[in-house]
Amino acid sequence: MQYMLLIYSAEGSGPQPGTPEFGPFMQGYMDFTEKVKTEGKFVAGDALQPIATATTLSIRDGKTDMMDGPFAETKEQLGGYYLLDCTDLDEALNYAAMIPTATYGRIEVRPLIIWDN
């Protein structure tokens, strides 16, 4: 079953570029990515640009409305994701706990619905 591991944190939390902690933090991501690839669990994964680059679109009564920024006004924003192919939720949660941002933010784990065509 495929699970989406959504990575949430407040922008500016955790190690920042230019600090001594940033290198090991990013190395943790590289190591995690290599692990899930080596173990055949990795389907996809990427980081997102900062929330300042987001645009939210909605259509109501035929009218398109766009606003700058993310949909929700929250302290923590979606910063990236991993899509993993795991045997069950327990395995997905074990991998989620290995994501470096879990120390500074939250990792939401959700199973995908695969629609058959």
Biopython code that builds the backbone (N, CA, C, O; Angstrom):
import numpy as np
from Bio.PDB.StructureBuilder import StructureBuilder

atoms = [
    (1, "MET", "N", (0.836, -1.165, 0.000)),
    (1, "MET", "CA", (0.000, 0.000, 0.000)),
    (1, "MET", "C", (0.886, 1.235, 0.000)),
    (1, "MET", "O", (1.945, 1.248, 0.628)),
    (2, "GLN", "N", (0.452, 2.268, -0.703)),
    (2, "GLN", "CA", (1.225, 3.504, -0.743)),
    (2, "GLN", "C", (0.749, 4.461, 0.343)),
    (2, "GLN", "O", (-0.448, 4.603, 0.593)),
    (3, "TYR", "N", (1.722, 5.115, 0.983)),
    (3, "TYR", "CA", (1.459, 6.087, 2.031)),
    (3, "TYR", "C", (2.142, 7.395, 1.691)),
    (3, "TYR", "O", (3.299, 7.413, 1.270)),
    (4, "MET", "N", (1.414, 8.499, 1.877)),
    (4, "MET", "CA", (1.979, 9.830, 1.711)),
    (4, "MET", "C", (2.433, 10.303, 3.084)),
    (4, "MET", "O", (1.645, 10.339, 4.029)),
    (5, "LEU", "N", (3.693, 10.661, 3.187)),
    (5, "LEU", "CA", (4.249, 11.211, 4.408)),
    (5, "LEU", "C", (4.425, 12.705, 4.171)),
    (5, "LEU", "O", (5.355, 13.126, 3.485)),
    (6, "LEU", "N", (3.533, 13.497, 4.739)),
    (6, "LEU", "CA", (3.506, 14.935, 4.542)),
    (6, "LEU", "C", (4.301, 15.614, 5.651)),
    (6, "LEU", "O", (4.056, 15.378, 6.835)),
    (7, "ILE", "N", (5.248, 16.454, 5.264)),
    (7, "ILE", "CA", (6.194, 17.049, 6.198)),
    (7, "ILE", "C", (5.756, 18.487, 6.501)),
    (7, "ILE", "O", (5.774, 19.348, 5.622)),
    (8, "TYR", "N", (5.364, 18.734, 7.754)),
    (8, "TYR", "CA", (4.900, 20.051, 8.182)),
    (8, "TYR", "C", (5.854, 20.638, 9.216)),
    (8, "TYR", "O", (6.324, 19.938, 10.113)),
    (9, "SER", "N", (6.131, 21.929, 9.079)),
    (9, "SER", "CA", (6.879, 22.654, 10.110)),
    (9, "SER", "C", (6.662, 24.141, 9.900)),
    (9, "SER", "O", (6.245, 24.574, 8.825)),
    (10, "ALA", "N", (6.945, 24.910, 10.922)),
    (10, "ALA", "CA", (6.895, 26.364, 10.802)),
    (10, "ALA", "C", (8.147, 26.809, 10.057)),
    (10, "ALA", "O", (9.253, 26.364, 10.363)),
    (11, "GLU", "N", (7.963, 27.690, 9.080)),
    (11, "GLU", "CA", (9.132, 28.194, 8.381)),
    (11, "GLU", "C", (10.065, 28.869, 9.380)),
    (11, "GLU", "O", (9.633, 29.650, 10.227)),
    (12, "GLY", "N", (11.327, 28.558, 9.265)),
    (12, "GLY", "CA", (12.319, 29.109, 10.182)),
    (12, "GLY", "C", (12.601, 28.234, 11.385)),
    (12, "GLY", "O", (13.535, 28.504, 12.139)),
    (13, "SER", "N", (11.806, 27.187, 11.578)),
    (13, "SER", "CA", (12.097, 26.262, 12.675)),
    (13, "SER", "C", (13.125, 25.255, 12.183)),
    (13, "SER", "O", (13.243, 25.004, 10.983)),
    (14, "GLY", "N", (13.839, 24.702, 13.089)),
    (14, "GLY", "CA", (14.865, 23.740, 12.698)),
    (14, "GLY", "C", (16.104, 24.445, 12.195)),
    (14, "GLY", "O", (16.130, 25.672, 12.101)),
    (15, "PRO", "N", (17.132, 23.680, 11.871)),
    (15, "PRO", "CA", (18.387, 24.260, 11.399)),
    (15, "PRO", "C", (18.200, 25.060, 10.109)),
    (15, "PRO", "O", (17.488, 24.632, 9.200)),
    (16, "GLN", "N", (18.840, 26.215, 10.041)),
    (16, "GLN", "CA", (18.727, 27.112, 8.897)),
    (16, "GLN", "C", (20.017, 27.118, 8.086)),
    (16, "GLN", "O", (21.099, 26.892, 8.629)),
    (17, "PRO", "N", (19.899, 27.379, 6.767)),
    (17, "PRO", "CA", (21.108, 27.477, 5.936)),
    (17, "PRO", "C", (22.109, 28.452, 6.544)),
    (17, "PRO", "O", (21.742, 29.508, 7.059)),
    (18, "GLY", "N", (23.379, 28.074, 6.471)),
    (18, "GLY", "CA", (24.450, 28.906, 6.998)),
    (18, "GLY", "C", (24.805, 28.630, 8.445)),
    (18, "GLY", "O", (25.780, 29.178, 8.959)),
    (19, "THR", "N", (24.022, 27.783, 9.112)),
    (19, "THR", "CA", (24.346, 27.432, 10.500)),
    (19, "THR", "C", (25.083, 26.094, 10.510)),
    (19, "THR", "O", (24.952, 25.305, 9.575)),
    (20, "PRO", "N", (25.853, 25.841, 11.559)),
    (20, "PRO", "CA", (26.580, 24.562, 11.627)),
    (20, "PRO", "C", (25.654, 23.347, 11.654)),
    (20, "PRO", "O", (26.046, 22.261, 11.226)),
    (21, "GLU", "N", (24.423, 23.521, 12.153)),
    (21, "GLU", "CA", (23.486, 22.405, 12.255)),
    (21, "GLU", "C", (22.834, 22.037, 10.923)),
    (21, "GLU", "O", (22.302, 20.938, 10.767)),
    (22, "PHE", "N", (22.880, 22.957, 9.972)),
    (22, "PHE", "CA", (22.158, 22.732, 8.719)),
    (22, "PHE", "C", (22.731, 21.570, 7.906)),
    (22, "PHE", "O", (21.971, 20.778, 7.348)),
    (23, "GLY", "N", (24.043, 21.460, 7.833)),
    (23, "GLY", "CA", (24.674, 20.372, 7.072)),
    (23, "GLY", "C", (24.240, 18.995, 7.566)),
    (23, "GLY", "O", (23.789, 18.174, 6.767)),
    (24, "PRO", "N", (24.367, 18.723, 8.865)),
    (24, "PRO", "CA", (23.919, 17.424, 9.376)),
    (24, "PRO", "C", (22.417, 17.194, 9.187)),
    (24, "PRO", "O", (21.993, 16.067, 8.934)),
    (25, "PHE", "N", (21.611, 18.251, 9.308)),
    (25, "PHE", "CA", (20.170, 18.148, 9.096)),
    (25, "PHE", "C", (19.878, 17.684, 7.665)),
    (25, "PHE", "O", (19.097, 16.754, 7.460)),
    (26, "MET", "N", (20.498, 18.325, 6.687)),
    (26, "MET", "CA", (20.292, 17.943, 5.284)),
    (26, "MET", "C", (20.881, 16.563, 5.000)),
    (26, "MET", "O", (20.330, 15.807, 4.199)),
    (27, "GLN", "N", (21.991, 16.232, 5.646)),
    (27, "GLN", "CA", (22.564, 14.894, 5.490)),
    (27, "GLN", "C", (21.586, 13.845, 5.985)),
    (27, "GLN", "O", (21.507, 12.754, 5.420)),
    (28, "GLY", "N", (20.838, 14.165, 7.039)),
    (28, "GLY", "CA", (19.800, 13.265, 7.529)),
    (28, "GLY", "C", (18.753, 12.991, 6.470)),
    (28, "GLY", "O", (18.289, 11.859, 6.334)),
    (29, "TYR", "N", (18.373, 14.016, 5.717)),
    (29, "TYR", "CA", (17.430, 13.820, 4.616)),
    (29, "TYR", "C", (18.031, 12.967, 3.498)),
    (29, "TYR", "O", (17.371, 12.079, 2.960)),
    (30, "MET", "N", (19.281, 13.246, 3.159)),
    (30, "MET", "CA", (19.935, 12.449, 2.105)),
    (30, "MET", "C", (20.043, 10.985, 2.530)),
    (30, "MET", "O", (19.811, 10.081, 1.727)),
    (31, "ASP", "N", (20.392, 10.758, 3.788)),
    (31, "ASP", "CA", (20.502, 9.388, 4.296)),
    (31, "ASP", "C", (19.142, 8.695, 4.300)),
    (31, "ASP", "O", (19.035, 7.534, 3.905)),
    (32, "PHE", "N", (18.102, 9.405, 4.744)),
    (32, "PHE", "CA", (16.767, 8.822, 4.756)),
    (32, "PHE", "C", (16.315, 8.476, 3.337)),
    (32, "PHE", "O", (15.790, 7.389, 3.096)),
    (33, "THR", "N", (16.518, 9.395, 2.408)),
    (33, "THR", "CA", (16.116, 9.153, 1.019)),
    (33, "THR", "C", (16.841, 7.947, 0.451)),
    (33, "THR", "O", (16.233, 7.113, -0.220)),
    (34, "GLU", "N", (18.121, 7.850, 0.713)),
    (34, "GLU", "CA", (18.895, 6.698, 0.236)),
    (34, "GLU", "C", (18.373, 5.406, 0.858)),
    (34, "GLU", "O", (18.278, 4.386, 0.175)),
    (35, "LYS", "N", (18.037, 5.439, 2.136)),
    (35, "LYS", "CA", (17.530, 4.249, 2.834)),
    (35, "LYS", "C", (16.233, 3.760, 2.191)),
    (35, "LYS", "O", (16.115, 2.578, 1.870)),
    (36, "VAL", "N", (15.261, 4.652, 2.000)),
    (36, "VAL", "CA", (13.982, 4.198, 1.453)),
    (36, "VAL", "C", (14.120, 3.772, -0.014)),
    (36, "VAL", "O", (13.367, 2.920, -0.485)),
    (37, "LYS", "N", (15.070, 4.359, -0.726)),
    (37, "LYS", "CA", (15.327, 3.902, -2.099)),
    (37, "LYS", "C", (15.966, 2.513, -2.084)),
    (37, "LYS", "O", (15.527, 1.621, -2.811)),
    (38, "THR", "N", (16.991, 2.328, -1.268)),
    (38, "THR", "CA", (17.694, 1.045, -1.173)),
    (38, "THR", "C", (16.746, -0.069, -0.739)),
    (38, "THR", "O", (16.853, -1.198, -1.218)),
    (39, "GLU", "N", (15.822, 0.243, 0.167)),
    (39, "GLU", "CA", (14.888, -0.758, 0.675)),
    (39, "GLU", "C", (13.659, -0.937, -0.216)),
    (39, "GLU", "O", (12.743, -1.684, 0.126)),
    (40, "GLY", "N", (13.642, -0.248, -1.361)),
    (40, "GLY", "CA", (12.559, -0.426, -2.320)),
    (40, "GLY", "C", (11.228, 0.177, -1.893)),
    (40, "GLY", "O", (10.179, -0.239, -2.385)),
    (41, "LYS", "N", (11.252, 1.141, -0.995)),
    (41, "LYS", "CA", (10.020, 1.767, -0.492)),
    (41, "LYS", "C", (9.702, 3.081, -1.186)),
    (41, "LYS", "O", (8.542, 3.490, -1.216)),
    (42, "PHE", "N", (10.696, 3.747, -1.742)),
    (42, "PHE", "CA", (10.547, 5.080, -2.312)),
    (42, "PHE", "C", (9.751, 5.041, -3.614)),
    (42, "PHE", "O", (10.072, 4.280, -4.527)),
    (43, "VAL", "N", (8.719, 5.863, -3.686)),
    (43, "VAL", "CA", (7.959, 6.057, -4.927)),
    (43, "VAL", "C", (8.246, 7.457, -5.458)),
    (43, "VAL", "O", (8.519, 7.625, -6.647)),
    (44, "ALA", "N", (8.186, 8.468, -4.581)),
    (44, "ALA", "CA", (8.455, 9.851, -4.965)),
    (44, "ALA", "C", (8.703, 10.664, -3.706)),
    (44, "ALA", "O", (8.394, 10.223, -2.599)),
    (45, "GLY", "N", (9.254, 11.834, -3.879)),
    (45, "GLY", "CA", (9.454, 12.733, -2.758)),
    (45, "GLY", "C", (10.160, 13.989, -3.199)),
    (45, "GLY", "O", (11.063, 13.946, -4.034)),
    (46, "ASP", "N", (9.751, 15.107, -2.640)),
    (46, "ASP", "CA", (10.373, 16.389, -2.947)),
    (46, "ASP", "C", (10.060, 17.394, -1.860)),
    (46, "ASP", "O", (9.115, 17.231, -1.088)),
    (47, "ALA", "N", (10.874, 18.435, -1.815)),
    (47, "ALA", "CA", (10.614, 19.578, -0.948)),
    (47, "ALA", "C", (9.840, 20.613, -1.752)),
    (47, "ALA", "O", (9.891, 20.622, -2.982)),
    (48, "LEU", "N", (9.129, 21.477, -1.054)),
    (48, "LEU", "CA", (8.380, 22.544, -1.694)),
    (48, "LEU", "C", (9.104, 23.876, -1.510)),
    (48, "LEU", "O", (9.836, 24.068, -0.538)),
    (49, "GLN", "N", (8.893, 24.784, -2.447)),
    (49, "GLN", "CA", (9.412, 26.142, -2.306)),
    (49, "GLN", "C", (8.739, 26.784, -1.094)),
    (49, "GLN", "O", (7.717, 26.279, -0.631)),
    (50, "PRO", "N", (9.288, 27.890, -0.564)),
    (50, "PRO", "CA", (8.683, 28.557, 0.600)),
    (50, "PRO", "C", (7.235, 28.982, 0.346)),
    (50, "PRO", "O", (6.815, 29.130, -0.801)),
    (51, "ILE", "N", (6.476, 29.175, 1.434)),
    (51, "ILE", "CA", (5.058, 29.505, 1.304)),
    (51, "ILE", "C", (4.823, 30.813, 0.556)),
    (51, "ILE", "O", (3.736, 31.014, 0.014)),
    (52, "ALA", "N", (5.798, 31.699, 0.511)),
    (52, "ALA", "CA", (5.645, 32.959, -0.229)),
    (52, "ALA", "C", (5.424, 32.709, -1.724)),
    (52, "ALA", "O", (4.944, 33.595, -2.431)),
    (53, "THR", "N", (5.766, 31.522, -2.206)),
    (53, "THR", "CA", (5.592, 31.212, -3.627)),
    (53, "THR", "C", (4.244, 30.561, -3.923)),
    (53, "THR", "O", (3.919, 30.316, -5.085)),
    (54, "ALA", "N", (3.456, 30.278, -2.884)),
    (54, "ALA", "CA", (2.185, 29.563, -3.057)),
    (54, "ALA", "C", (1.085, 30.486, -3.580)),
    (54, "ALA", "O", (1.047, 31.675, -3.265)),
    (55, "THR", "N", (0.207, 29.917, -4.373)),
    (55, "THR", "CA", (-1.025, 30.569, -4.815)),
    (55, "THR", "C", (-2.153, 29.574, -4.599)),
    (55, "THR", "O", (-2.034, 28.409, -4.977)),
    (56, "THR", "N", (-3.242, 30.023, -3.996)),
    (56, "THR", "CA", (-4.387, 29.158, -3.729)),
    (56, "THR", "C", (-5.542, 29.576, -4.631)),
    (56, "THR", "O", (-5.869, 30.759, -4.718)),
    (57, "LEU", "N", (-6.150, 28.617, -5.293)),
    (57, "LEU", "CA", (-7.229, 28.856, -6.246)),
    (57, "LEU", "C", (-8.498, 28.175, -5.773)),
    (57, "LEU", "O", (-8.460, 27.062, -5.248)),
    (58, "SER", "N", (-9.621, 28.849, -5.960)),
    (58, "SER", "CA", (-10.923, 28.235, -5.707)),
    (58, "SER", "C", (-11.908, 28.759, -6.739)),
    (58, "SER", "O", (-11.748, 29.860, -7.266)),
    (59, "ILE", "N", (-12.926, 27.957, -7.020)),
    (59, "ILE", "CA", (-13.991, 28.358, -7.943)),
    (59, "ILE", "C", (-15.308, 28.221, -7.197)),
    (59, "ILE", "O", (-15.642, 27.146, -6.700)),
    (60, "ARG", "N", (-16.048, 29.311, -7.123)),
    (60, "ARG", "CA", (-17.347, 29.328, -6.458)),
    (60, "ARG", "C", (-18.345, 30.009, -7.379)),
    (60, "ARG", "O", (-18.129, 31.134, -7.830)),
    (61, "ASP", "N", (-19.437, 29.315, -7.652)),
    (61, "ASP", "CA", (-20.482, 29.852, -8.532)),
    (61, "ASP", "C", (-19.910, 30.326, -9.864)),
    (61, "ASP", "O", (-20.333, 31.347, -10.405)),
    (62, "GLY", "N", (-18.936, 29.566, -10.387)),
    (62, "GLY", "CA", (-18.349, 29.878, -11.689)),
    (62, "GLY", "C", (-17.303, 30.975, -11.657)),
    (62, "GLY", "O", (-16.740, 31.302, -12.701)),
    (63, "LYS", "N", (-17.023, 31.552, -10.505)),
    (63, "LYS", "CA", (-16.038, 32.627, -10.390)),
    (63, "LYS", "C", (-14.739, 32.069, -9.812)),
    (63, "LYS", "O", (-14.745, 31.433, -8.758)),
    (64, "THR", "N", (-13.641, 32.307, -10.495)),
    (64, "THR", "CA", (-12.328, 31.865, -10.035)),
    (64, "THR", "C", (-11.739, 32.924, -9.123)),
    (64, "THR", "O", (-11.683, 34.104, -9.470)),
    (65, "ASP", "N", (-11.307, 32.491, -7.966)),
    (65, "ASP", "CA", (-10.686, 33.382, -6.995)),
    (65, "ASP", "C", (-9.298, 32.846, -6.705)),
    (65, "ASP", "O", (-9.127, 31.650, -6.472)),
    (66, "MET", "N", (-8.299, 33.729, -6.717)),
    (66, "MET", "CA", (-6.930, 33.337, -6.400)),
    (66, "MET", "C", (-6.397, 34.250, -5.317)),
    (66, "MET", "O", (-6.670, 35.451, -5.295)),
    (67, "MET", "N", (-5.629, 33.653, -4.419)),
    (67, "MET", "CA", (-4.971, 34.454, -3.390)),
    (67, "MET", "C", (-3.540, 33.970, -3.223)),
    (67, "MET", "O", (-3.237, 32.790, -3.396)),
    (68, "ASP", "N", (-2.683, 34.901, -2.888)),
    (68, "ASP", "CA", (-1.295, 34.544, -2.625)),
    (68, "ASP", "C", (-1.217, 33.817, -1.298)),
    (68, "ASP", "O", (-1.917, 34.159, -0.345)),
    (69, "GLY", "N", (-0.368, 32.821, -1.247)),
    (69, "GLY", "CA", (-0.136, 32.105, -0.004)),
    (69, "GLY", "C", (-0.833, 30.768, 0.052)),
    (69, "GLY", "O", (-1.591, 30.406, -0.848)),
    (70, "PRO", "N", (-0.568, 30.033, 1.128)),
    (70, "PRO", "CA", (-1.161, 28.713, 1.299)),
    (70, "PRO", "C", (-2.634, 28.811, 1.670)),
    (70, "PRO", "O", (-3.115, 29.876, 2.058)),
    (71, "PHE", "N", (-3.339, 27.707, 1.549)),
    (71, "PHE", "CA", (-4.771, 27.643, 1.854)),
    (71, "PHE", "C", (-5.055, 27.965, 3.310)),
    (71, "PHE", "O", (-5.958, 28.746, 3.608)),
    (72, "ALA", "N", (-4.304, 27.380, 4.207)),
    (72, "ALA", "CA", (-4.579, 27.528, 5.636)),
    (72, "ALA", "C", (-3.604, 28.502, 6.283)),
    (72, "ALA", "O", (-2.412, 28.499, 5.976)),
    (73, "GLU", "N", (-4.114, 29.322, 7.167)),
    (73, "GLU", "CA", (-3.275, 30.212, 7.967)),
    (73, "GLU", "C", (-2.907, 29.462, 9.245)),
    (73, "GLU", "O", (-3.671, 29.455, 10.210)),
    (74, "THR", "N", (-1.753, 28.842, 9.245)),
    (74, "THR", "CA", (-1.316, 28.064, 10.393)),
    (74, "THR", "C", (0.147, 28.344, 10.683)),
    (74, "THR", "O", (0.850, 28.933, 9.862)),
    (75, "LYS", "N", (0.600, 27.923, 11.845)),
    (75, "LYS", "CA", (2.016, 28.067, 12.176)),
    (75, "LYS", "C", (2.872, 27.116, 11.358)),
    (75, "LYS", "O", (3.988, 27.454, 10.961)),
    (76, "GLU", "N", (2.341, 25.921, 11.108)),
    (76, "GLU", "CA", (3.099, 24.911, 10.369)),
    (76, "GLU", "C", (2.540, 24.780, 8.955)),
    (76, "GLU", "O", (1.326, 24.721, 8.757)),
    (77, "GLN", "N", (3.434, 24.735, 7.984)),
    (77, "GLN", "CA", (3.042, 24.599, 6.597)),
    (77, "GLN", "C", (3.640, 23.336, 6.005)),
    (77, "GLN", "O", (4.639, 22.802, 6.487)),
    (78, "LEU", "N", (2.989, 22.875, 4.938)),
    (78, "LEU", "CA", (3.500, 21.726, 4.195)),
    (78, "LEU", "C", (4.793, 22.136, 3.509)),
    (78, "LEU", "O", (4.820, 23.080, 2.720)),
    (79, "GLY", "N", (5.858, 21.419, 3.819)),
    (79, "GLY", "CA", (7.159, 21.762, 3.262)),
    (79, "GLY", "C", (7.702, 20.733, 2.291)),
    (79, "GLY", "O", (8.672, 21.000, 1.582)),
    (80, "GLY", "N", (7.086, 19.557, 2.252)),
    (80, "GLY", "CA", (7.550, 18.510, 1.350)),
    (80, "GLY", "C", (6.829, 17.218, 1.649)),
    (80, "GLY", "O", (5.932, 17.163, 2.491)),
    (81, "TYR", "N", (7.234, 16.182, 0.948)),
    (81, "TYR", "CA", (6.541, 14.901, 1.109)),
    (81, "TYR", "C", (7.436, 13.762, 0.657)),
    (81, "TYR", "O", (8.403, 13.949, -0.081)),
    (82, "TYR", "N", (7.081, 12.583, 1.124)),
    (82, "TYR", "CA", (7.592, 11.327, 0.588)),
    (82, "TYR", "C", (6.375, 10.465, 0.272)),
    (82, "TYR", "O", (5.409, 10.442, 1.035)),
    (83, "LEU", "N", (6.422, 9.773, -0.826)),
    (83, "LEU", "CA", (5.419, 8.764, -1.162)),
    (83, "LEU", "C", (6.142, 7.428, -1.098)),
    (83, "LEU", "O", (7.054, 7.163, -1.880)),
    (84, "LEU", "N", (5.720, 6.583, -0.147)),
    (84, "LEU", "CA", (6.386, 5.303, 0.074)),
    (84, "LEU", "C", (5.422, 4.151, -0.142)),
    (84, "LEU", "O", (4.218, 4.276, 0.079)),
    (85, "ASP", "N", (5.970, 3.035, -0.573)),
    (85, "ASP", "CA", (5.198, 1.800, -0.733)),
    (85, "ASP", "C", (5.544, 0.904, 0.444)),
    (85, "ASP", "O", (6.602, 0.274, 0.465)),
    (86, "CYS", "N", (4.644, 0.851, 1.427)),
    (86, "CYS", "CA", (4.890, 0.116, 2.673)),
    (86, "CYS", "C", (3.907, -1.041, 2.813)),
    (86, "CYS", "O", (2.843, -1.047, 2.196)),
    (87, "THR", "N", (4.276, -2.002, 3.621)),
    (87, "THR", "CA", (3.397, -3.156, 3.825)),
    (87, "THR", "C", (2.166, -2.804, 4.643)),
    (87, "THR", "O", (1.099, -3.381, 4.436)),
    (88, "ASP", "N", (2.304, -1.843, 5.587)),
    (88, "ASP", "CA", (1.167, -1.469, 6.421)),
    (88, "ASP", "C", (1.451, -0.125, 7.090)),
    (88, "ASP", "O", (2.526, 0.451, 6.918)),
    (89, "LEU", "N", (0.469, 0.371, 7.859)),
    (89, "LEU", "CA", (0.604, 1.658, 8.525)),
    (89, "LEU", "C", (1.765, 1.665, 9.519)),
    (89, "LEU", "O", (2.474, 2.665, 9.627)),
    (90, "ASP", "N", (1.965, 0.583, 10.233)),
    (90, "ASP", "CA", (3.068, 0.532, 11.198)),
    (90, "ASP", "C", (4.410, 0.772, 10.526)),
    (90, "ASP", "O", (5.248, 1.510, 11.044)),
    (91, "GLU", "N", (4.611, 0.147, 9.373)),
    (91, "GLU", "CA", (5.870, 0.357, 8.652)),
    (91, "GLU", "C", (5.986, 1.802, 8.194)),
    (91, "GLU", "O", (7.055, 2.400, 8.311)),
    (92, "ALA", "N", (4.905, 2.373, 7.676)),
    (92, "ALA", "CA", (4.920, 3.772, 7.238)),
    (92, "ALA", "C", (5.240, 4.707, 8.400)),
    (92, "ALA", "O", (6.000, 5.662, 8.239)),
    (93, "LEU", "N", (4.666, 4.436, 9.563)),
    (93, "LEU", "CA", (4.934, 5.264, 10.742)),
    (93, "LEU", "C", (6.385, 5.131, 11.199)),
    (93, "LEU", "O", (6.987, 6.111, 11.637)),
    (94, "ASN", "N", (6.942, 3.946, 11.103)),
    (94, "ASN", "CA", (8.357, 3.765, 11.449)),
    (94, "ASN", "C", (9.248, 4.601, 10.549)),
    (94, "ASN", "O", (10.200, 5.224, 11.020)),
    (95, "TYR", "N", (8.944, 4.619, 9.243)),
    (95, "TYR", "CA", (9.721, 5.461, 8.326)),
    (95, "TYR", "C", (9.490, 6.934, 8.625)),
    (95, "TYR", "O", (10.437, 7.720, 8.601)),
    (96, "ALA", "N", (8.247, 7.326, 8.908)),
    (96, "ALA", "CA", (7.945, 8.733, 9.200)),
    (96, "ALA", "C", (8.773, 9.233, 10.379)),
    (96, "ALA", "O", (9.222, 10.379, 10.383)),
    (97, "ALA", "N", (8.974, 8.387, 11.363)),
    (97, "ALA", "CA", (9.746, 8.771, 12.546)),
    (97, "ALA", "C", (11.213, 9.032, 12.220)),
    (97, "ALA", "O", (11.914, 9.664, 13.011)),
    (98, "MET", "N", (11.687, 8.560, 11.075)),
    (98, "MET", "CA", (13.079, 8.755, 10.672)),
    (98, "MET", "C", (13.291, 10.066, 9.917)),
    (98, "MET", "O", (14.437, 10.451, 9.682)),
    (99, "ILE", "N", (12.232, 10.756, 9.534)),
    (99, "ILE", "CA", (12.349, 12.005, 8.771)),
    (99, "ILE", "C", (12.854, 13.100, 9.712)),
    (99, "ILE", "O", (12.250, 13.332, 10.759)),
    (100, "PRO", "N", (13.957, 13.781, 9.355)),
    (100, "PRO", "CA", (14.563, 14.754, 10.264)),
    (100, "PRO", "C", (13.614, 15.830, 10.792)),
    (100, "PRO", "O", (13.755, 16.241, 11.943)),
    (101, "THR", "N", (12.672, 16.293, 10.010)),
    (101, "THR", "CA", (11.778, 17.358, 10.456)),
    (101, "THR", "C", (10.824, 16.898, 11.559)),
    (101, "THR", "O", (10.209, 17.737, 12.217)),
    (102, "ALA", "N", (10.687, 15.610, 11.773)),
    (102, "ALA", "CA", (9.830, 15.129, 12.860)),
    (102, "ALA", "C", (10.278, 15.704, 14.204)),
    (102, "ALA", "O", (9.473, 15.816, 15.129)),
    (103, "THR", "N", (11.543, 16.066, 14.315)),
    (103, "THR", "CA", (12.081, 16.653, 15.540)),
    (103, "THR", "C", (11.610, 18.099, 15.735)),
    (103, "THR", "O", (11.517, 18.570, 16.868)),
    (104, "TYR", "N", (11.310, 18.811, 14.627)),
    (104, "TYR", "CA", (10.962, 20.235, 14.693)),
    (104, "TYR", "C", (9.513, 20.516, 14.319)),
    (104, "TYR", "O", (8.970, 21.561, 14.675)),
    (105, "GLY", "N", (8.891, 19.592, 13.607)),
    (105, "GLY", "CA", (7.535, 19.806, 13.136)),
    (105, "GLY", "C", (6.723, 18.541, 13.314)),
    (105, "GLY", "O", (6.775, 17.889, 14.356)),
    (106, "ARG", "N", (5.962, 18.202, 12.267)),
    (106, "ARG", "CA", (5.107, 17.013, 12.314)),
    (106, "ARG", "C", (5.145, 16.307, 10.960)),
    (106, "ARG", "O", (5.370, 16.922, 9.918)),
    (107, "ILE", "N", (4.919, 15.010, 11.014)),
    (107, "ILE", "CA", (4.803, 14.214, 9.798)),
    (107, "ILE", "C", (3.412, 13.592, 9.803)),
    (107, "ILE", "O", (3.076, 12.808, 10.690)),
    (108, "GLU", "N", (2.611, 13.946, 8.813)),
    (108, "GLU", "CA", (1.275, 13.356, 8.672)),
    (108, "GLU", "C", (1.386, 12.170, 7.729)),
    (108, "GLU", "O", (1.945, 12.294, 6.640)),
    (109, "VAL", "N", (0.860, 11.024, 8.137)),
    (109, "VAL", "CA", (0.934, 9.796, 7.340)),
    (109, "VAL", "C", (-0.481, 9.437, 6.905)),
    (109, "VAL", "O", (-1.379, 9.264, 7.730)),
    (110, "ARG", "N", (-0.661, 9.327, 5.573)),
    (110, "ARG", "CA", (-1.991, 9.002, 5.047)),
    (110, "ARG", "C", (-1.886, 7.980, 3.927)),
    (110, "ARG", "O", (-1.052, 8.114, 3.032)),
    (111, "PRO", "N", (-2.728, 6.964, 3.977)),
    (111, "PRO", "CA", (-2.742, 5.998, 2.881)),
    (111, "PRO", "C", (-3.390, 6.608, 1.644)),
    (111, "PRO", "O", (-4.290, 7.441, 1.746)),
    (112, "LEU", "N", (-2.925, 6.184, 0.484)),
    (112, "LEU", "CA", (-3.507, 6.650, -0.776)),
    (112, "LEU", "C", (-4.637, 5.736, -1.201)),
    (112, "LEU", "O", (-4.640, 4.543, -0.898)),
    (113, "ILE", "N", (-5.578, 6.302, -1.895)),
    (113, "ILE", "CA", (-6.600, 5.512, -2.602)),
    (113, "ILE", "C", (-6.110, 5.395, -4.039)),
    (113, "ILE", "O", (-5.922, 6.408, -4.713)),
    (114, "ILE", "N", (-5.907, 4.199, -4.502)),
    (114, "ILE", "CA", (-5.489, 3.979, -5.884)),
    (114, "ILE", "C", (-6.738, 3.619, -6.675)),
    (114, "ILE", "O", (-7.287, 2.530, -6.506)),
    (115, "TRP", "N", (-7.185, 4.512, -7.525)),
    (115, "TRP", "CA", (-8.370, 4.271, -8.342)),
    (115, "TRP", "C", (-8.000, 3.395, -9.530)),
    (115, "TRP", "O", (-7.065, 3.715, -10.265)),
    (116, "ASP", "N", (-8.698, 2.327, -9.723)),
    (116, "ASP", "CA", (-8.489, 1.486, -10.888)),
    (116, "ASP", "C", (-9.214, 2.109, -12.070)),
    (116, "ASP", "O", (-10.368, 2.521, -11.957)),
    (117, "ASN", "N", (-8.544, 2.172, -13.177)),
    (117, "ASN", "CA", (-9.168, 2.758, -14.391)),
    (117, "ASN", "C", (-9.890, 1.689, -15.180)),
    (117, "ASN", "O", (-10.473, 1.981, -16.224)),
]
sb = StructureBuilder()
sb.init_structure("model")
sb.init_model(0)
sb.init_chain("A")
sb.init_seg("    ")
for serial, (resi, resn, name, xyz) in enumerate(atoms, 1):
    if name == "N":
        sb.init_residue(resn, " ", resi, " ")
    sb.init_atom(name, np.array(xyz, "f"), 0.0, 1.0, " ", f" {name:<3s}", serial, name[0])
structure = sb.get_structure()
